[in-house]
C-alpha cells in the first residue's frame, strides 16, 4: 500500500466522483510533474543564465498493484478503471469479465500529499504484467493533465476490502500454461501492452493520447522433446499462448494472446534442466485480438 503517513491515491473512470472507495492499493509509486520550456535571453552587455518560460504542465504517475481479482464471477475487478484507461474495453456476462483492445476511457485521479491535493484528469496509460513468484503483479504507467494543488480535506482511511488479491502462483492454485496448445512448464511470463502514450499540446487544446501500440511477450519454459515442441522450426510462426490461474470462481484469471516465436535462446534453470527463453511481438489475427485478460 502506498500511503506513507499522509499520501493517498484515488482513481476512477472519467465522470466518477472520487471517494475513499476508489483508493488504489499502489506500491512503488513514482509521481512527477513534467513540462516544456523555452529560453529567453535578450540582447545585453553582460553574460549570465537565461530566463525560462514554462508551459505544457502534465504528470507522470507510475505504480504497481496486485493483479486484483473480482472475488465474484461475472463482476469486474476493482482495477477496471485502470484497464479501461489503458485502451482495453470491458465485456461482461454472468460468469466472466473480459478485457481486450478497444477505445481508451480516460481516468481521473486525486493525489493527496498531506495538505496538498492534486486533481489529475484525462489519464491514459500502459501496463505490463509480470509472473514469476508470489502474487501476480501489474506495473501501471499513466500520463495525465496537470492542475495546481488545492488544500486537502480530512485525512482518508482506505478500506481495502474491495481489493481482492489473487492467490500466489503455483500448481496448488490452478496455475497452468499452454504454448501452441501444448502444456508447458512455465518459469516466467511477462507481457507489455506497449501503448505509446503522449501529452499532445496544440494552440487550442491539450490532452493525453494513446497514439498506437506494439505489444510484446517474454517467457521462460522448460525444454520438451523436440517432437512435442520444436521452437527452432517454429521460429517466426505466430502461435497462441494461454496462462490460467486460480482454482475457484471469482478467483480465476486467464491471460491469453498470440506470440510470434523468435529464434530461441537457451535458459539456465534453477533445476539445471534445459530451458528456452522466448521473447517476441504479440500479433493480432483480425485486429485488437493479440492480448486478452479474463476474470472468472
N, C-alpha and C positions, 0 to 999 in steps of 0.2 A: 504494500500500500504506500502510495506517495502522499504522505501528509505529515511533514516534519513540523510539529507544533502548530504552525499557522498557515499551512499551504494546502489547498484543496482544489481539485479539478472536477468540474461538471461538464458533461457533453450530452447533446441530443440532436435530433434532426432539426433542420431549419423550420421555424414556426412554432416550436415547442417552448413552453415556459419552463425554464430550468428550475429544478428543485433538488433537495438533498437526495432524492431517489435516483438522480442522474449522476451521482458521484462515480468516478472512474477508479477502479482498483488498479492504479498505474504504478509501475516500477521503472526505475532508471530513467526518470523524466529529464528531458532537455527542452528548455524554452528559451528562445532568443528573438529579439526584435531586430528585423533587418530593414534596410533602406537603400536608396540610391542617393548619390550626391554629385555635386558639381563644384569645381574650384572657381574662386573669383580672386583675381589679382589685378587691380587697377594699376595703370602706369604711375610710377612714383620714382623718387630719387633715393629710395632706400630698399634694402632687402628684408626678407622675413617670411614667415609662414603665410599661406594663402587662406583667406576666408572660404568656408564651405557652405553651400546651400543643401539642406537635407529634404528629401521628399520620398514619396512612394513607400511609406512605412507598411510593413506586413510582418507576420510572425511565422516562425517555425516551431512546431510542437511535436516532439518525438517521445515515445514511451513504449513500454511493454505491458501486456496483460496476459493472464492465463487464457487459453483458448476456451472461453466460457461456454458451457452448455446451457440448455434451457431448463432442464430439470423435468419438463413435461413435454411429451411427444406432441409435435404439431404447434408448439409455442416458440416464438422467436427468442433467441438468447439476448441477454442484456447488451451485448455488443452490436446489436442490429444497426444502430445509427452509424457505427464506425464502418461496417461493411458497406453500407449504402453510400457513405461519403467517399469510399474508395472505388466507386463506379461498379458496384455489384448490386444487381436487382434481386429482390426477395420474392419467392413464390412459395406459398404455403398450402398444405392440406391438413387433414385430420391427424396424420401420422408423421409428417416431416416438414422442415423448412429448408429450402434450397437457395443458395446464393450463387449466381453466375453473372457474367458480364452484362452490363446494361448502362443506362444513363446514371450519372452520379447525382445523389441527393445531398446537397451541402449540409454540413453540420454547424452548430453553434456551440460555443464553449464559454464558461465562466471560470476564470482562473484567479483564485484568491490567494494573494500574498499578504497575510496579516491584515493590515489596514487598507491595502490596495486591492481592487478587483478589476481585472481586465475582461471586458466583454469582447469575444472574438467571433466574427461572423464569416460566412462563406467558406468554411473549412472543407478542403478536399485533400485526398492523400493517397498513400500507398501502404501496402502491408507485406510482410513476409512471415512465413510460418516455419518454425524450427522444431524438429522432432529428433530427440536423441535419448535423453534420460529424464526421469522425473515427469512432471506435468508438461504437456504441450503448451508452447508459448507463441504469442503473436507480437511482432515488432510493428508498431504503427508510426508512420511519418506523415505529418499534416502541415499544410500551409493555410494561413487564414488572414483575413483583413484586420488590420490593427485599429484600435481605438484607445485614446488615453485612458488611464485608470480612473475609477471613481472610488469613493470611500466605501469600505466594506461594512456590512451589517454585522449582526451577531455571528459568532463562530458556529460552523455547521458540525454536526456529529453524524457522519455517514453510517448507515446500517447496511452491512454487506450481505444481508440475507439473499438479495436478488442476484448476487454474483455466485452462480453455481459453478464450482470449479470442476474440471474434468478429472477423471481418475488418472493415476500415474500410468505411464506407458509400460506395457508388459503383457504377456500372454494370459495372465490371470484376469485381465480386464478386457479381453477380447481383441487385443492388437493383432492385426494381420496385414499382409501386404501382397499384392499381385502386380507383376510387371509383364506386359504382353499376355495377360490372362494366365500366368504361371505363378504359383505360390512361391515366394522367395523369403529368405531370412534377411530381415532389414536391420541395419545398424544405425543409419542416419537418413533423414529425409528433410529437405528444405525446399520451399517454393517461394518465389518472389513474384508478386503481381506485376512488377515492372512498370508501374504508372509513371508517366512523365508529367510532373506537376509544376506549374509555373505561376508566378504572380504577373498578371497581364494588365499593365497600366497604359491607358490611352489618354488623350486630351480630355475626353468626356466621361471616362469610366475607369474603374479598377475592379479586378476580380481574380479569383484563383481558378485556374483551368487545368483539366487533365487533357493534354494535347495528343496523347497516344499511349501505347503500352507495348512492352516486349517482355512477356512472362518467361521465367526460367525455373528450372528444377534441378536439384542436385541430390544424389542418393548414393549410399554405400550398401552393397549386398554381399552375402556370401556367394562365392562362385559355385555354380552347379555343374553337373555333367554337361559337356558341350551339346550332347544330343538333346538335352532338355532346354537349355537356353545358351545360345552362342552369340554374344554381343559383337564378336568380330565380323560375322557375316551379316548381322543386323544393323551395323553402323550406318547411319543415315536414314534408317526407317523410322517412321512415326508410329509409336505403339502406345496403347493405353496403360495407365497405372491406376491403382486403387489402394488407398490405405484406409483401414477400418479400425475404430477404437471405441470401446465402451460395450458393456455386456447387457445393460438394462435400458428399457425405453426411457427416453428423456436424457440419457447419458451417452447416446451413440453419436459419433462423428465419422463422416466419410469425406476424405479428401481424394478427389479423382481428377484426371486430366489426360492429356496426350503429349508425350515426350518424344522429341526426336533424339534417338540414341546417338551418342558420339562414338568415336573410336575409344574403347575403354582404357582406363588406367588400372593397374593392379593396386590393391589396397592392403596395408598391413593391419590385420585384425587382432584384437586382444587374444582371441582364441588361437592365434598363429595359423589359422586356416587362410586359404587364398580368398581374396575378395575383389570386387570391382568397384571403382568409383566412376559414376556416370553423371555427367553434367551437360545439360542441353536446353534448347528452347522448347517452350510449350507451344504447340502448333494447333490452331483451330482447324476443324474439318468443314463446318458450314458457317463459321463466323461466331466469335464470342463463346465458343464451347471448349476452349483449351484448358479451363480450370473451373472446378465446381467444389463448393463446400456444402455438405448436407448435414443437418442436425435432425436426429430422430429420437 
